[in-house]
Amino acid sequence: MTEQGYPPRQPHHPGRSGPGRPASRSRTSQEPRRTGWQVIDAFDEGPDPDSDLPPWAVPGGIEPLRPGSRSRRSEGPPRARERDRRPEPGEPDQFGEPDRFDGPGPVPRREQEQPARLRRLPGRSRAAAARRRRSKRRLVTWGGSAIVIAVLVAAGLYLTRSHAPPSRFVTTLQPGEFRGVPDSCRVYGGADLRQLMNGQPKSIQPQKEQEQSSCTYTVDAKPTFRVLTVFLQAMQASLVPVGNGSATANAKYTFAQQRQRQAKPPKHTPPATITPISGMGDQAFSAVQTFRTNAATDLVTVLVRYHNVLITVSYQGEAGKGFGPVTVSELRSGAVAVARAALSRVKAEPTV
């Protein structure tokens, strides 16, 4: 069975329009609506009625539309076809209908699959990207310049500032000064010590360090009572004594203090008779004290300073109650002999 076209329209009868029926519009006021297919009008006249039949009325069926024979070479770069282009808001589509959707249509699937950083966001044009690049270059240029200027200003302030004057105080050992002292029990020993002490002495060493050493010899056998003490000390730099604080200045200050203590001892202690000794170290003196109790006890002290080293030798003898006799000159000569031997050993020590 062959499909027919649209049924013919009824002729217009002006008298049929009733109160509940709207009047028909005139045929001459508006042309018949034509879309993709031409509507057949039974009252239209034409040379060939069959040529105006719609394609679906042909016995062979609907023939698919073929695109125009447009050369692909002339198409240029690939772009969206005109019929696939989405009309702008308010623009009629391919069927003559205005676009009813004001907002943007769905994002194509190909654009959805692209990463967000590859899709161009609204408002980011090439001009905006160029402005951002120029702003970044200006920021890098001015920032680098500011850093260079700050470094130059800091260097100038450091080089032109007034340096603090060097301190007049010495806090380390100076050339020619000694770091340590020899062993005090080995500066005078053997046969010379037995002859000096008038017997075989017993030694006690209460202190032995690098900076100071002490040794005491005793002979307590009637009629001999002798006590010999040798004390060596290498003074170090210090800001407490008067002077520049060097080790030698410290030794000078200590030498003067001990001399003053011998001349003016504490109460119930007899003052010493002080005699300078020339030709022994940098400074030297001897001090003689006599104590009167049940027996007479004489004490001779010899103090020598050499650079920053102090040598103290004290020699004591007792006379009375079965001991003695002993003279002050004998004690003094023995103390000076031990001090000279200790000084020779100190000079053999390495210096700074």
C-alpha positions as CSV (number, residue, x, y, z in Angstrom):
1,M,0.0,0.0,0.0
2,T,1.4,3.3,-1.1
3,E,1.6,6.0,1.6
4,Q,-0.2,9.2,0.7
5,G,0.8,12.8,1.5
6,Y,-1.0,15.1,3.9
7,P,-4.7,15.3,3.3
8,P,-5.9,18.4,1.4
9,R,-6.9,21.3,3.5
10,Q,-10.5,22.3,3.6
11,P,-11.5,25.4,1.7
12,H,-12.0,28.5,3.8
13,H,-15.7,29.4,4.4
14,P,-16.0,32.7,6.0
15,G,-19.5,31.9,7.3
16,R,-18.5,28.9,9.3
17,S,-16.6,30.7,11.9
18,G,-18.8,30.6,14.9
19,P,-18.6,32.2,18.3
20,G,-16.6,29.4,19.8
21,R,-14.5,28.8,16.8
22,P,-11.7,31.2,15.8
23,A,-11.7,32.8,12.4
24,S,-9.3,31.3,10.0
25,R,-6.4,33.3,8.8
26,S,-6.1,34.4,5.2
27,R,-4.0,32.3,2.9
28,T,-2.4,35.4,1.4
29,S,-1.2,36.8,4.7
30,Q,1.3,34.0,5.5
31,E,3.1,31.6,3.3
32,P,2.8,27.9,4.1
33,R,5.5,26.8,6.5
34,R,8.3,25.0,4.9
35,T,10.8,23.0,6.9
36,G,13.2,20.3,5.7
37,W,10.4,18.7,3.7
38,Q,8.1,20.7,1.4
39,V,4.4,20.3,2.4
40,I,2.1,19.4,-0.6
41,D,-0.8,21.7,-1.0
42,A,-3.7,20.3,-3.0
43,F,-4.7,23.8,-4.1
44,D,-1.3,24.8,-5.3
45,E,-0.8,24.8,-9.1
46,G,2.3,23.6,-10.7
47,P,3.5,22.2,-14.0
48,D,4.4,18.8,-12.6
49,P,2.5,17.6,-9.5
50,D,4.7,14.5,-9.2
51,S,7.9,16.5,-8.8
52,D,6.5,18.1,-5.6
53,L,5.9,14.8,-3.9
54,P,8.0,14.2,-0.7
55,P,10.8,11.7,-0.9
56,W,9.0,9.3,1.4
57,A,6.1,9.1,-1.1
58,V,8.4,7.6,-3.7
59,P,7.8,3.8,-4.1
60,G,11.5,3.1,-3.7
61,G,11.5,4.5,-0.1
62,I,13.5,7.3,1.4
63,E,16.8,7.9,-0.3
64,P,19.5,9.0,2.1
65,L,20.8,12.5,1.8
66,R,24.3,12.7,0.4
67,P,26.7,15.6,1.3
68,G,27.5,17.9,-1.5
69,S,30.4,17.1,-3.7
70,R,32.8,19.3,-1.9
71,S,36.4,18.7,-2.4
72,R,38.2,17.8,0.8
73,R,41.3,19.6,-0.3
74,S,39.4,22.8,-0.5
75,E,38.1,22.4,3.0
76,G,41.3,23.7,4.6
77,P,42.1,22.8,8.2
78,P,39.5,20.6,10.0
79,R,36.8,22.5,11.7
80,A,33.2,22.0,12.8
81,R,30.7,21.7,10.1
82,E,28.1,24.4,9.8
83,R,25.2,22.1,10.6
84,D,27.0,20.7,13.7
85,R,27.8,24.2,15.1
86,R,25.7,25.0,18.1
87,P,23.7,28.2,17.6
88,E,24.3,31.1,19.8
89,P,21.6,32.0,22.3
90,G,18.6,33.5,20.3
91,E,20.0,32.4,16.9
92,P,17.7,30.2,14.8
93,D,18.9,26.6,14.3
94,Q,19.0,24.7,11.1
95,F,15.3,24.1,11.1
96,G,14.5,27.8,11.5
97,E,13.6,27.4,15.2
98,P,15.1,29.9,17.7
99,D,17.4,28.4,20.3
100,R,15.4,27.9,23.5
101,F,18.4,27.2,25.7
102,D,20.1,30.3,26.9
103,G,22.9,28.5,28.9
104,P,25.8,26.6,27.3
105,G,25.1,23.1,26.1
106,P,26.7,20.0,27.5
107,V,30.5,19.8,27.3
108,P,31.5,17.4,24.5
109,R,32.9,14.2,25.7
110,R,36.3,14.9,24.1
111,E,36.6,18.1,26.1
112,Q,35.5,16.3,29.2
113,E,38.4,13.8,28.8
114,Q,41.0,16.6,28.5
115,P,42.8,17.6,31.8
116,A,41.6,20.7,33.4
117,R,45.0,22.4,32.9
118,L,44.8,21.8,29.1
119,R,41.4,23.3,28.7
120,R,41.4,27.0,28.2
121,L,39.4,28.6,31.0
122,P,37.1,31.5,30.3
123,G,38.9,34.9,30.2
124,R,42.4,33.5,29.7
125,S,43.4,34.7,26.3
126,R,46.8,34.9,24.7
127,A,47.0,38.6,25.7
128,A,46.3,37.8,29.4
129,A,49.0,35.0,29.2
130,A,51.5,37.5,27.7
131,R,50.7,40.0,30.4
132,R,51.3,37.4,33.1
133,R,54.7,36.5,31.5
134,R,55.7,40.1,31.4
135,S,54.6,40.6,35.1
136,K,56.6,37.5,36.1
137,R,59.7,38.8,34.3
138,R,59.4,42.2,35.9
139,L,59.0,40.6,39.3
140,V,62.1,38.4,38.8
141,T,64.1,41.4,37.5
142,W,63.2,43.8,40.3
143,G,63.5,41.1,43.0
144,G,67.0,40.1,41.9
145,S,68.0,43.7,41.7
146,A,66.7,44.4,45.2
147,I,68.7,41.4,46.6
148,V,71.9,42.5,44.9
149,I,71.5,46.0,46.3
150,A,70.9,44.7,49.8
151,V,74.0,42.5,49.6
152,L,76.1,45.4,48.4
153,V,74.8,47.7,51.1
154,A,75.5,45.1,53.8
155,A,79.0,44.5,52.5
156,G,79.7,48.3,52.5
157,L,78.5,48.7,56.0
158,Y,80.6,45.7,57.2
159,L,83.8,47.0,55.5
160,T,83.4,50.6,56.6
161,R,82.4,50.0,60.2
162,S,84.9,50.9,62.9
163,H,86.6,47.8,64.2
164,A,87.0,47.5,67.9
165,P,90.6,48.3,69.1
166,P,92.6,45.3,70.1
167,S,92.5,44.4,73.7
168,R,95.6,45.2,75.8
169,F,95.0,42.1,77.9
170,V,96.8,38.9,77.1
171,T,94.9,35.6,77.5
172,T,97.4,33.1,76.2
173,L,101.1,32.1,76.8
174,Q,103.6,34.3,75.0
175,P,106.9,33.2,73.3
176,G,109.5,32.3,75.9
177,E,107.0,31.3,78.6
178,F,106.7,27.8,80.0
179,R,103.7,25.5,79.9
180,G,104.9,23.3,82.7
181,V,107.6,22.5,85.2
182,P,109.9,19.5,85.9
183,D,109.4,17.0,88.6
184,S,110.4,18.7,91.9
185,C,111.6,15.4,93.4
186,R,114.3,15.1,90.7
187,V,115.9,18.5,90.7
188,Y,118.3,17.7,93.6
189,G,118.9,14.2,94.6
190,G,121.3,11.4,95.3
191,A,124.5,11.9,97.2
192,D,124.3,15.7,97.2
193,L,120.9,15.5,98.9
194,R,122.2,13.1,101.7
195,Q,125.1,15.3,102.3
196,L,123.0,18.4,102.5
197,M,120.4,16.8,104.8
198,N,123.1,15.1,107.0
199,G,121.4,11.8,106.7
200,Q,119.2,9.6,104.5
201,P,116.0,11.7,103.8
202,K,112.5,10.5,103.3
203,S,110.6,12.1,100.5
204,I,107.0,12.9,100.2
205,Q,105.4,14.3,97.0
206,P,102.0,15.7,97.7
207,Q,101.6,17.4,94.4
208,K,102.7,16.5,90.8
209,E,101.1,18.2,87.8
210,Q,102.2,19.8,84.6
211,E,101.9,23.3,85.9
212,Q,103.1,22.8,89.4
213,S,105.0,20.2,91.5
214,S,105.9,19.9,95.1
215,C,108.3,17.6,97.0
216,T,109.3,17.5,100.7
217,Y,112.4,15.7,102.3
218,T,112.7,15.0,106.0
219,V,115.5,13.7,108.3
220,D,114.4,13.1,111.9
221,A,117.1,11.2,113.6
222,K,119.0,12.6,116.6
223,P,121.0,14.7,116.5
224,T,119.7,15.8,113.1
225,F,116.3,17.3,112.3
226,R,116.0,18.8,108.8
227,V,113.0,19.6,106.5
228,L,113.5,20.6,102.9
229,T,110.6,21.6,100.6
230,V,110.9,22.4,96.9
231,F,107.8,23.9,95.1
232,L,107.8,24.7,91.4
233,Q,104.9,26.5,89.6
234,A,104.4,27.7,86.1
235,M,102.0,30.7,86.2
236,Q,99.3,31.1,83.5
237,A,97.7,34.1,82.0
238,S,95.1,35.6,84.2
239,L,93.1,38.9,84.3
240,V,93.0,38.9,88.1
241,P,96.6,40.2,88.8
242,V,97.6,43.7,88.0
243,G,99.1,44.2,84.6
244,N,98.2,43.0,81.1
245,G,97.1,39.5,82.4
246,S,100.0,37.6,80.8
247,A,101.6,34.6,82.5
248,T,104.8,36.6,83.2
249,A,102.8,39.5,84.7
250,N,101.0,37.0,86.9
251,A,104.3,35.6,88.1
252,K,105.6,39.1,88.9
253,Y,102.5,39.8,90.9
254,T,102.7,36.6,92.9
255,F,106.5,37.1,93.6
256,A,105.7,40.6,95.0
257,Q,102.8,39.2,97.1
258,Q,105.0,36.5,98.7
259,R,107.8,39.0,99.4
260,Q,105.2,41.3,101.1
261,R,103.9,38.3,103.1
262,Q,107.5,37.5,104.3
263,A,108.1,41.0,105.4
264,K,104.7,41.4,107.1
265,P,103.5,38.0,108.2
266,P,100.2,37.4,110.1
267,K,100.1,37.7,113.9
268,H,102.2,35.4,116.1
269,T,104.6,34.9,113.2
270,P,108.0,36.6,113.3
271,P,108.8,38.9,110.3
272,A,111.5,37.7,108.0
273,T,114.8,39.2,107.2
274,I,114.8,39.7,103.4
275,T,118.0,39.7,101.4
276,P,118.0,40.1,97.5
277,I,120.0,37.5,95.5
278,S,121.6,38.7,92.3
279,G,122.4,36.7,89.3
280,M,119.7,34.1,89.9
281,G,116.8,34.2,87.4
282,D,114.9,37.4,86.8
283,Q,114.2,38.1,90.5
284,A,115.3,36.3,93.7
285,F,115.5,36.9,97.4
286,S,116.1,35.0,100.6
287,A,114.1,35.4,103.8
288,V,115.2,34.2,107.3
289,Q,112.8,33.6,110.2
290,T,113.5,32.3,113.7
291,F,110.8,30.6,115.9
292,R,111.4,30.4,119.6
293,T,109.4,27.7,121.5
294,N,110.8,24.8,123.5
295,A,113.6,24.7,120.9
296,A,115.0,27.2,118.4
297,T,113.8,26.6,114.9
298,D,115.3,28.5,112.0
299,L,113.5,28.7,108.6
300,V,115.2,30.0,105.4
301,T,113.1,30.6,102.3
302,V,114.5,31.3,98.8
303,L,112.1,32.6,96.1
304,V,113.2,32.8,92.4
305,R,111.2,34.0,89.4
306,Y,112.2,33.1,85.9
307,H,109.8,34.4,83.2
308,N,106.5,32.9,84.3
309,V,108.0,30.2,86.6
310,L,108.3,30.6,90.4
311,I,110.8,28.4,92.4
312,T,110.3,28.3,96.2
313,V,112.8,26.4,98.4
314,S,112.4,26.4,102.2
315,Y,115.0,24.8,104.5
316,Q,114.3,24.3,108.2
317,G,116.6,23.1,111.0
318,E,116.0,22.7,114.8
319,A,118.4,22.9,117.7
320,G,117.5,21.8,121.2
321,K,116.2,18.8,123.1
322,G,118.9,16.6,121.7
323,F,118.9,18.1,118.2
324,G,121.5,20.3,116.7
325,P,123.5,22.4,116.4
326,V,122.6,24.1,113.1
327,T,123.4,27.6,111.8
328,V,121.3,30.0,109.7
329,S,124.2,30.3,107.2
330,E,124.2,26.6,106.7
331,L,120.5,26.5,106.0
332,R,120.7,29.5,103.7
333,S,123.5,28.1,101.6
334,G,121.7,24.8,101.3
335,A,118.4,26.5,100.2
336,V,120.2,28.6,97.6
337,A,122.0,25.5,96.2
338,V,118.7,23.6,95.7
339,A,117.1,26.7,94.1
340,R,120.0,27.0,91.6
341,A,119.6,23.3,90.7
342,A,115.9,23.7,90.2
343,L,116.4,26.8,88.0
344,S,118.8,24.8,85.8
345,R,116.1,22.1,85.3
346,V,113.4,24.7,84.6
347,K,115.6,26.3,81.9
348,A,115.8,22.9,80.2
349,E,112.0,22.7,79.8
350,P,110.5,23.6,76.4
351,T,108.9,27.0,76.0
352,V,106.1,28.3,73.8
